[in-house]
């Protein structure tokens, strides 16, 4: 039987590889089982990334949150600066499963139209709308694409219906601790 050098200073035979691999798996099995049980107890699959709880104070939020809030606030203000749009929409809607949706909804408390997480809506040829009032929703989403020191880039899109949507790239700069939009480029509109 040919001999090969193995782990440590032990010589093993060629047939020992299967037994050695099985022993490693058996040592790892309790860790795998414990991890799976912990994930099941938290209500998530073992291969899903752990979701962080909603932040309880602004100090725990990442810089990406502040960039995204500034970008969305800039775009929402630009769209709702005319009283006509403020009164026209039932609500501005953010993605239900967005990374910062709960914090953004709280940050926009008191905004008109109200900002809320995605909700059930009636759909029709007018687009998504509130069944009770008939007023349409305007859906917003955003993504921070780059942060480098005091500069950031974000992408914000909005959607009302197939022929009423748009996407914008915003360049932001941190000035005196706050993110400010320096420029906006409309990427597309329908």
C-alpha angles and dihedrals in degrees: 000000000000115000125222133189113257139180114319116351096317124120114217134190122240092254093055094077094084094049091046092050091047091051091053092050091049090052091050095045097082090052092050092048093048092048091049092049091050091051093047090051089054091049099247135109116257093245095049117100113253111258114225117230118253112280115258097198134027090243091070095054121100124242088252089066093056092048091049093047091051092048094048092044090052093050095042091049091049091052098041099040089101111071088224094072093041090058096037100062126065090211146336106245128208125198110280093224097037117141094245103019097123092048093045093049088052092047091053095048109143093021118141117254091031118250115228141162117265111292137180111283136180112249128208143132088303092058126244113342143162109268095215099050102020089227115141127242123231112214119211132189134172142185132192105226100180142007121183118169105299097350129081141172124212135180119215126184134181133196134193101154143328092290097034112064140100147179130216136188114214129197113209135188129197109237121179090344097309129100112239127187109239099178141004127204120193105223098183144344135189 
